[in-house]
Structure formats: structure tokens, C-alpha cells
Amino acid sequence: MSPEQLADLVRHTYSQCIGPPVDIASIARQAGIQVLQWPFADVELCGLLHWVDASPVIIVNSRHSWARRRFTLAHELWHYMVDMPSPSAALMLKRGAPRGHERDADHFAACLLMEADAVRDLRGRGVPADAVATALGVSKQALEFRFRELGLR
């Protein structure tokens, strides 16, 4: 399943959480994932998915902006759904993740948080990029990437 297809499936499964902005924390919690925020000493570390006592936990860097934490949470949700849906899968993954998984996780996060039709609609109505980013709860940088991806730049 492609990142876009998985984002669509998540959007339909958790339709009550779809905004804008998408309530990504509620989606993760409803999927059975505990969501924590922690001020990582390494500012470059955005977040991680870990299994604690057979329960999935996503920890995001509380030093990052709200928009960045949301994107990280969506990124880690992809890892949970695709790479590590169980503690045993997490152990096996330590042997080496397939190439492109980080890129796929980012693409899933972008598709989930910035649904193509919503982005096209807002852009088509002439809404400024800053206002679109605010409405979708994403960074301007993430939105610019999504604009390019959708051929809107």
C-alpha cells in the first residue's frame, strides 16, 4: 500500500479526527498508541516510536514547534502502521529498515496532514500560503513541499 493510500485509509477510518487541522494525536491514541512529549537534549531528534511492555509509545520532541510535533507524530504513526505494528516487528526492524522508509513516512505524514483536495481548494481560492499552513496546522516549509508535490508551485 502506498503512503497516499494509507493516508486515505486512515482518513476514512478516523473521519471524526479530520479537520482542518487533522487531530493526529487523537488518531494515534485511538490506534492504541500512547503519545508523549519530551524535551530531547538533541534538538535534531524529532521523535521516535518505541514499544514499552508490549504497548506502542510515540515520543515527540517538546522543544519543536506545534506544527513540527504534529508532522513528527504523523511520521511515526506510519512507522507504527507499516514497520512496527508489534514488539516482534520492532525487534526484526533493528536488523535494518528497507531503503526509502523515512521518505515514505514523510510522504504519508504530508498526505495525511495536507489532504490533496483541501490544499488544492484553498490554493485555488487564493488563500495565502501562510493562512493555508495555519489552517492545516503545518509548517510553511512542509506546505511548500506539498505545493511542489501537487504541482501547485
Protein Blocks (a to p, Z undefined) as FASTA:
>chain_A
ZZklmmmmmmmmmmmlpccdddfklmmmmnopacdddddfblmlnbdcddeehiacdddd
fkbcfklmmmmmmmmmmmmmmmmmcfklmmmmmnopcehklmmmmmmmmmmmmgfklmmm
mmmnopafklmmmmnopafklmmmmmmmnopZZ
